[in-house]
């Protein structure tokens, strides 16, 4: 329960993940969009 109260404030605001550095390091890596990822994880 202690961990829950510790983590809850992190979910109060939206997070923006910037992948520029990753894309430069791995230009051939296909980044999955949210719209593609949700159905793919629920498929099985």
C-alpha positions as CSV (number, residue, x, y, z in Angstrom):
1,X,0.0,0.0,0.0
2,X,2.9,2.3,0.7
3,X,4.1,2.0,-2.9
4,X,0.6,2.9,-4.2
5,X,0.6,6.3,-2.4
6,X,4.2,6.9,-3.6
7,X,3.2,6.3,-7.3
8,X,-0.2,7.9,-7.5
9,X,1.1,11.5,-7.9
10,X,3.0,10.4,-11.0
11,X,-0.3,9.6,-12.7
12,X,-1.9,13.0,-12.0
13,X,-0.4,14.6,-15.1
14,X,0.2,13.4,-18.7
15,X,3.7,12.3,-19.6
16,X,5.5,13.2,-22.8
17,X,8.2,10.9,-23.9
18,X,10.7,12.3,-26.4
19,X,12.3,9.6,-28.5
20,X,14.7,11.7,-30.6
21,X,17.9,10.4,-29.1
22,X,16.7,6.8,-29.4
23,X,15.7,7.4,-33.1
24,X,19.1,8.8,-33.8
25,X,20.8,5.8,-32.3
26,X,18.5,3.2,-33.9
27,X,17.2,4.8,-37.2
28,X,15.9,1.5,-38.5
29,X,13.7,0.7,-35.4
30,X,10.0,1.1,-36.2
31,X,8.4,3.1,-33.4
32,X,4.9,1.8,-32.7
33,X,2.2,4.4,-32.2
34,X,-0.3,4.3,-29.4
35,X,-3.1,3.5,-31.9
36,X,-1.1,0.5,-33.3
37,X,0.2,-0.7,-29.9
38,X,-3.1,-1.0,-27.9
39,X,-4.8,-3.4,-30.3
40,X,-1.6,-5.4,-30.8
41,X,-1.2,-6.0,-27.0
42,X,-4.9,-6.9,-26.7
43,X,-4.8,-9.3,-29.7
44,X,-3.7,-12.4,-27.8
